[in-house]
Amino acid sequence: MRFAGLLAWFLVFFAQPALAEVPALQPLEQRLAMLATENPGEYGFAALDLETGEVVSFNGDQPFPMASTMKIAVAAAYLAEVDAGRRRLDETIAGATASTLLDVMITRSDNRATDLLLASLGGPATVDGWLRAHQLRGIRVDRTIAQLLGDRRDLRDIRDSSTPAAMLGLLRLIDSGDALSPASRALLLDMMRRCATGSNRIRGLLPPGARVEHKTGTLSGYTGDVGFLTRPDGRRIAVAFFARGGTNRPAVISTAARAIYDMFGTPGLGAQLGGRVVQATSNQGAGIVAPQSAPASSPCMLGGRAVQAQC
């Protein structure tokens, strides 16, 4: 046991490329590193204070699959077209309005809606081009959802991937108002606030009433969740959590999200979790327990039909 503990600390300090540049954030970054190295699987965490620009991360420059978290980029690219007058929210696409397709894409992770919007935009290359136009690197959109699900599964495929740091760049772009009009930004954040998938991830251990705007992603062997946390003091934090392998990915994400919510910019606060995982069964009365297997992935909707795909 003593050797295992020493090995865990070794991994924390030597597997992590660098600690946070802001000394006050180093305890949080060490906690995230410990959480990642003491649990099975591979994790990428990153958090950005949208006011100060302070960042904490673990494996922040490591590419991970985006899965359905890429739908944020699809929504943003489409809304930018609306702002430019080239698209309308009330236009009809395959019998549904663009507004409806956007809503079910983000709130229910509807795969068919995503591919209809992608086709309307001109395909994945258009969304990827929108990312490049805004100087975003380390994030890419290469395939439709149908193509992604039809290809042989490879959780290290560079296609349709993002680093945690690059995802923070996309979230900051959305939040800043530089890419979207105030109305489009508000619409996208409202849809992310109503995201109905992945309640056992970012939201799992946050206190009741905590404000969260997020989008989940799920593949076999992979779990992700990205978005915004707003603390009671008004501090807004962009977060990205990616995980592949292991058996308790949602619980690890929930624990990391709660540590960031409690401790970002507030040294010494937060539950002393170390590398242990709090099983996120609800927002009420959670206790510290041994790591458990993650529940089966929530089904996504494909044209009204539940499918065990990505969400």
C-alpha positions in Angstrom: 0.0 0.0 0.0 2.8 2.4 0.9 4.5 1.7 -2.5 1.2 2.3 -4.3 0.8 5.6 -2.5 4.3 6.8 -3.4 3.7 5.7 -7.0 0.5 7.8 -7.2 2.3 10.9 -5.9 5.1 10.2 -8.4 2.6 10.1 -11.2 0.9 13.3 -10.1 4.1 15.3 -10.2 5.9 13.8 -13.1 3.1 12.8 -15.5 1.6 16.3 -15.4 3.7 18.5 -17.7 3.5 21.6 -15.5 1.6 22.9 -12.5 -0.6 26.0 -12.8 1.3 29.2 -13.2 -0.8 30.8 -10.5 0.5 29.4 -7.2 -2.9 29.6 -5.5 -4.3 27.2 -8.1 -1.6 24.6 -7.7 -3.5 22.7 -4.9 -6.5 22.3 -7.3 -4.4 21.2 -10.2 -2.6 18.7 -7.9 -6.0 17.4 -6.8 -7.1 16.9 -10.4 -3.9 15.1 -11.3 -4.3 12.8 -8.3 -7.9 12.1 -9.2 -6.8 11.2 -12.8 -3.9 9.0 -11.9 -5.5 7.1 -9.0 -8.5 6.0 -11.1 -8.5 3.6 -14.1 -8.6 5.1 -17.5 -7.1 8.2 -19.2 -8.4 11.6 -18.4 -8.1 15.2 -19.7 -9.3 18.0 -17.5 -9.2 21.8 -18.1 -10.9 24.8 -16.5 -10.7 28.5 -17.4 -11.8 31.5 -15.3 -13.5 33.5 -18.0 -12.8 36.8 -16.1 -9.2 36.4 -15.1 -8.0 34.0 -17.8 -6.5 31.7 -15.1 -6.3 28.0 -16.2 -5.9 24.7 -14.5 -5.5 21.5 -16.4 -4.4 17.9 -16.5 -3.4 16.4 -19.9 -4.7 19.7 -21.3 -2.9 19.3 -24.7 -3.8 15.6 -25.2 -6.3 15.0 -28.0 -9.5 13.0 -27.0 -12.6 12.2 -29.1 -15.2 14.9 -28.9 -18.2 12.6 -29.6 -21.3 14.7 -29.2 -19.6 17.6 -27.5 -18.8 18.6 -31.1 -22.4 19.6 -31.5 -21.6 22.9 -29.7 -19.4 23.8 -32.7 -22.2 22.8 -35.1 -24.6 25.0 -33.2 -22.2 27.9 -33.0 -21.4 27.7 -36.7 -25.1 27.6 -37.7 -26.0 30.5 -35.4 -23.1 32.5 -36.9 -24.8 32.0 -40.3 -28.1 33.3 -38.8 -26.3 36.3 -37.5 -24.8 37.0 -40.9 -28.3 36.8 -42.5 -27.5 33.7 -44.6 -29.7 31.3 -42.5 -32.9 31.7 -40.5 -34.0 30.0 -37.4 -37.5 29.5 -38.9 -36.3 28.0 -42.1 -37.5 24.4 -42.7 -35.0 21.5 -43.0 -36.4 18.1 -43.7 -39.8 19.0 -42.3 -38.5 20.7 -39.1 -37.4 24.3 -38.4 -33.7 25.0 -37.8 -34.6 26.2 -34.4 -36.2 22.8 -33.5 -33.2 20.9 -34.9 -30.7 23.0 -32.9 -32.7 22.5 -29.7 -33.0 18.7 -29.9 -29.4 18.5 -31.0 -28.1 20.2 -27.9 -30.8 19.3 -25.3 -31.4 15.6 -26.4 -28.2 15.0 -28.4 -30.3 14.1 -31.5 -27.9 12.7 -34.1 -30.2 13.0 -37.1 -30.8 16.7 -36.3 -27.0 17.2 -36.2 -26.5 15.6 -39.6 -29.3 17.6 -41.1 -27.8 20.8 -39.8 -24.3 19.8 -41.0 -25.7 19.0 -44.5 -27.5 22.4 -44.6 -24.2 24.1 -43.7 -22.3 22.2 -46.4 -20.9 19.4 -44.4 -18.3 18.9 -41.6 -15.7 20.8 -43.5 -17.7 24.0 -43.1 -17.8 23.7 -39.4 -14.1 22.9 -39.3 -13.5 25.9 -41.5 -15.4 28.1 -39.0 -13.1 26.9 -36.2 -10.1 27.7 -38.3 -11.5 31.2 -39.1 -11.6 31.9 -35.4 -8.0 30.7 -34.9 -8.9 27.6 -33.0 -6.3 24.9 -33.1 -6.3 21.4 -31.5 -10.0 20.9 -32.3 -11.4 19.5 -35.6 -14.6 18.3 -37.1 -14.1 15.7 -39.9 -17.2 13.5 -40.2 -21.0 13.5 -39.9 -22.4 11.6 -36.9 -23.5 8.8 -39.2 -20.0 8.5 -40.6 -18.4 8.6 -37.1 -20.7 5.8 -35.8 -20.3 3.8 -39.0 -16.5 3.7 -38.9 -14.5 1.3 -36.8 -14.2 2.6 -33.3 -10.8 4.0 -32.4 -10.7 6.2 -29.3 -7.3 7.5 -30.4 -8.4 8.6 -33.9 -7.3 12.2 -34.4 -10.4 12.8 -36.5 -13.3 14.6 -34.6 -11.0 15.2 -31.6 -10.1 18.1 -29.3 -7.7 18.7 -26.6 -9.2 19.9 -23.3 -7.4 23.3 -23.8 -8.8 23.7 -27.4 -12.3 23.0 -26.1 -11.8 25.8 -23.6 -10.9 28.0 -26.6 -14.2 27.2 -28.2 -16.1 27.9 -25.0 -14.3 31.2 -24.4 -15.1 32.2 -28.0 -18.8 31.5 -27.5 -18.9 33.2 -24.1 -17.0 36.3 -25.2 -19.6 37.4 -27.7 -16.9 37.8 -30.4 -18.3 35.0 -32.6 -22.1 35.3 -31.9 -24.6 38.0 -31.5 -26.0 38.5 -28.0 -29.2 36.8 -29.1 -27.5 33.8 -30.6 -25.2 33.5 -27.6 -28.1 33.6 -25.2 -30.0 31.0 -27.3 -27.0 28.6 -27.3 -26.4 29.0 -23.6 -30.1 28.4 -22.9 -30.0 25.1 -24.8 -26.9 24.0 -23.0 -28.6 24.9 -19.7 -31.4 22.5 -20.6 -29.1 19.7 -21.7 -31.0 16.5 -20.6 -28.2 14.0 -21.0 -25.4 13.1 -18.6 -26.9 14.2 -15.2 -24.2 12.0 -13.5 -21.3 14.0 -14.9 -20.7 17.7 -14.4 -24.0 18.1 -12.7 -23.7 15.0 -10.5 -22.2 16.4 -7.4 -22.8 20.2 -7.7 -25.0 21.8 -5.0 -28.7 22.2 -5.8 -29.3 25.3 -7.8 -25.8 25.5 -9.3 -25.9 27.0 -12.7 -24.6 24.7 -15.4 -24.6 25.1 -19.2 -23.1 22.0 -20.8 -23.0 19.3 -23.6 -22.2 15.7 -23.1 -20.4 13.2 -25.3 -20.5 9.4 -25.1 -19.0 6.5 -27.0 -18.2 2.9 -26.0 -15.3 3.3 -23.6 -15.4 7.1 -23.7 -17.3 9.8 -21.6 -17.1 13.6 -22.0 -18.8 16.7 -20.7 -17.9 20.3 -21.4 -19.5 23.7 -20.7 -19.8 26.5 -18.1 -20.1 26.6 -14.4 -21.3 29.7 -12.6 -20.4 30.0 -8.9 -22.5 31.9 -6.3 -20.1 34.8 -6.5 -20.8 35.2 -10.2 -17.4 33.7 -11.3 -17.9 31.9 -14.6 -15.7 28.9 -15.4 -15.4 27.1 -18.7 -14.7 23.4 -18.2 -13.8 20.4 -20.3 -13.7 16.8 -19.1 -12.7 14.0 -21.4 -12.2 10.3 -20.3 -11.4 7.1 -22.1 -11.0 3.6 -20.7 -11.6 2.7 -17.1 -14.9 1.8 -15.4 -16.1 4.8 -13.5 -15.6 7.8 -15.9 -18.8 9.7 -15.0 -18.0 9.6 -11.3 -14.5 10.8 -11.9 -15.8 13.7 -14.0 -18.4 14.6 -11.3 -15.7 14.6 -8.6 -13.4 16.8 -10.7 -16.2 19.2 -11.5 -17.1 19.6 -7.9 -13.5 20.2 -6.9 -13.3 23.0 -9.6 -16.6 24.5 -8.5 -15.5 24.6 -4.9 -11.8 25.5 -5.2 -11.2 27.5 -8.3 -9.7 30.8 -7.0 -10.6 29.8 -3.4 -7.6 27.9 -2.0 -8.3 25.5 0.9 -12.0 25.2 0.2 -13.8 22.1 -1.1 -14.2 18.6 0.1 -10.9 16.9 0.8 -11.3 14.2 -1.8 -7.7 13.5 -2.8 -7.8 10.9 -5.5 -11.0 9.2 -4.2 -14.2 9.3 -6.2 -17.6 10.5 -5.0 -20.2 8.4 -6.7 -22.6 10.9 -8.3 -26.0 9.3 -7.8 -27.8 12.6 -7.1 -27.2 16.2 -6.1 -28.2 15.5 -2.6 -26.3 13.9 0.3 -23.5 12.4 -1.7 -20.9 10.6 0.3 -17.4 9.3 -0.4 -17.4 5.7 -1.5 -15.2 3.3 -3.3 -15.0 3.7 -7.1 -17.9 2.0 -8.8 -18.7 1.1 -12.4 -20.4 3.7 -14.4 -24.0 3.2 -15.3 -24.9 2.3 -18.8 -24.8 5.2 -21.2 -28.0 7.2 -21.6 -29.5 6.5 -25.0 -29.5 9.3 -27.6 -32.3 10.1 -29.9 -32.0 9.3 -33.6 -35.1 10.7 -35.2 -37.2 9.9 -32.2 -35.7 6.4 -31.8 -33.5 5.7 -28.7 -30.1 4.3 -29.8 -27.1 3.4 -27.7 -24.7 5.7 -29.5 -23.1 8.9 -28.5 -24.7 11.5 -26.3 
